[in-house]
Amino acid sequence: MENYPEAKRSAFPEIQTIPTRWNDNDIYGHMNNVVYAEYFDTAVNRWLIGSGALDVPGGPIVGLVAETRCKFLSSVGFPDILETGLSALHVGNSSVIYGLGLFHAGAETPAALCRYVHVYVDAAGRRPTPIPESLRRALTALDPGFAPRTPARG
């Protein structure tokens, strides 16, 4: 699937457990589409805060969501226990493309896949800013093939 993470559990170095809520279901008895976006946004921001690489909400930079895409593969709903997988598909100068998967607890294949783009901006002016080295280092946990930049010596 182009622009999405691989559709298997092993593609996600970080897995977070999250229970569904009663109000997540829609009238058709499955989780409403907009709730998937909330789960993915929660997973990214929980990881950013937990990694210590981003000071939310008072830090000098902010990650703004520039794009999200979701591919629905199977139904989920209350009272499911879900697991959200998180990976870094691409790390640029001022942006990160995260790949996410939403799994039924213990499942090997996801119920949904997500491509989630954060553009990092300075908190005051909201202009794109380079990703700080602390965040680059933390991102190596989400993509073992990614190496943070080494500062030039001069």
C-alpha positions as semicolon CSV with decimal commas, in nm:
position;residue;x (nm);y (nm);z (nm)
1;M;0,000;0,000;0,000
2;E;0,168;0,315;-0,119
3;N;0,220;0,588;0,142
4;Y;0,100;0,369;0,427
5;P;0,295;0,152;0,668
6;E;0,308;-0,222;0,606
7;A;-0,008;-0,402;0,715
8;K;0,154;-0,617;0,983
9;R;0,228;-0,576;1,353
10;S;0,605;-0,608;1,312
11;A;0,610;-0,282;1,108
12;F;0,544;-0,084;1,427
13;P;0,823;-0,046;1,684
14;E;0,587;0,125;1,934
15;I;0,257;-0,032;2,042
16;Q;0,014;0,143;2,278
17;T;-0,301;-0,010;2,427
18;I;-0,618;0,197;2,425
19;P;-0,971;0,084;2,518
20;T;-1,267;0,192;2,310
21;R;-1,535;0,401;2,475
22;W;-1,912;0,366;2,468
23;N;-1,950;0,690;2,271
24;D;-1,699;0,576;2,002
25;N;-1,967;0,368;1,830
26;D;-2,201;0,515;1,573
27;I;-2,558;0,413;1,499
28;Y;-2,430;0,119;1,290
29;G;-2,258;-0,038;1,590
30;H;-1,898;0,022;1,491
31;M;-1,646;0,293;1,571
32;N;-1,722;0,616;1,388
33;N;-1,464;0,716;1,125
34;V;-1,366;1,042;1,298
35;V;-1,278;0,853;1,616
36;Y;-0,997;0,671;1,432
37;A;-0,831;1,011;1,379
38;E;-0,858;1,084;1,751
39;Y;-0,690;0,754;1,837
40;F;-0,407;0,816;1,590
41;D;-0,356;1,173;1,711
42;T;-0,352;1,050;2,072
43;A;-0,091;0,783;1,991
44;V;0,148;1,029;1,823
45;N;0,117;1,291;2,096
46;R;0,136;1,036;2,379
47;W;0,461;0,909;2,226
48;L;0,601;1,263;2,176
49;I;0,530;1,358;2,537
50;G;0,651;1,023;2,673
51;S;0,976;1,038;2,475
52;G;1,060;1,369;2,645
53;A;1,160;1,514;2,308
54;L;0,876;1,763;2,285
55;D;0,753;1,996;2,559
56;V;0,375;2,007;2,524
57;P;0,223;2,264;2,553
58;G;0,492;2,514;2,658
59;G;0,789;2,429;2,436
60;P;0,949;2,639;2,162
61;I;0,818;2,417;1,879
62;V;0,479;2,271;1,793
63;G;0,385;1,980;1,568
64;L;0,098;2,079;1,340
65;V;-0,094;1,810;1,152
66;A;-0,053;1,883;0,781
67;E;-0,215;1,565;0,650
68;T;-0,383;1,245;0,761
69;R;-0,509;0,952;0,558
70;C;-0,682;0,644;0,687
71;K;-0,740;0,312;0,516
72;F;-1,014;0,109;0,686
73;L;-0,957;-0,266;0,671
74;S;-1,199;-0,415;0,925
75;S;-1,449;-0,298;1,183
76;V;-1,380;-0,215;1,547
77;G;-1,611;-0,087;1,817
78;F;-1,700;-0,074;2,183
79;P;-1,609;-0,273;2,396
80;D;-1,291;-0,364;2,201
81;I;-0,946;-0,321;2,348
82;L;-0,728;-0,179;2,071
83;E;-0,356;-0,142;2,016
84;T;-0,214;0,144;1,816
85;G;0,116;0,081;1,638
86;L;0,344;0,375;1,562
87;S;0,638;0,409;1,323
88;A;0,828;0,684;1,144
89;L;0,799;0,641;0,767
90;H;1,007;0,949;0,681
91;V;1,194;1,215;0,876
92;G;1,260;1,538;0,690
93;N;1,410;1,871;0,790
94;S;1,095;2,009;0,954
95;S;0,842;1,729;0,912
96;V;0,780;1,367;1,005
97;I;0,554;1,121;0,830
98;Y;0,428;0,880;1,093
99;G;0,277;0,546;1,002
100;L;0,013;0,405;1,234
101;G;-0,187;0,087;1,258
102;L;-0,493;0,017;1,470
103;F;-0,517;-0,346;1,584
104;H;-0,759;-0,556;1,782
105;A;-0,562;-0,659;2,093
106;G;-0,306;-0,924;1,995
107;A;-0,398;-0,926;1,624
108;E;-0,122;-0,952;1,365
109;T;-0,305;-0,755;1,094
110;P;-0,448;-0,407;1,147
111;A;-0,809;-0,296;1,132
112;A;-0,692;0,040;0,994
113;L;-0,374;0,204;0,865
114;C;-0,288;0,573;0,883
115;R;-0,039;0,811;0,726
116;Y;0,001;1,111;0,959
117;V;0,219;1,413;0,875
118;H;0,345;1,656;1,138
119;V;0,515;1,979;1,033
120;Y;0,716;2,128;1,316
121;V;0,689;2,504;1,355
122;D;0,816;2,759;1,603
123;A;0,552;2,817;1,869
124;A;0,554;3,196;1,839
125;G;0,549;3,259;1,463
126;R;0,410;2,924;1,338
127;R;0,677;2,902;1,067
128;P;0,842;2,569;0,979
129;T;1,151;2,504;1,189
130;P;1,412;2,228;1,182
131;I;1,336;1,927;1,399
132;P;1,549;1,953;1,716
133;E;1,822;1,692;1,765
134;S;1,649;1,561;2,079
135;L;1,342;1,471;1,871
136;R;1,558;1,328;1,591
137;R;1,728;1,099;1,842
138;A;1,393;0,992;1,987
139;L;1,262;0,913;1,637
140;T;1,528;0,643;1,596
141;A;1,308;0,429;1,826
142;L;1,030;0,448;1,565
143;D;1,256;0,369;1,269
144;P;1,565;0,162;1,345
145;G;1,699;0,243;0,996
146;F;1,697;0,616;1,063
147;A;2,016;0,779;1,190
148;P;2,004;1,126;1,343
149;R;2,223;1,391;1,190
150;T;2,563;1,445;1,339
151;P;2,638;1,813;1,397
152;A;2,913;1,948;1,174
153;R;3,238;2,020;1,353
154;G;3,411;2,339;1,274
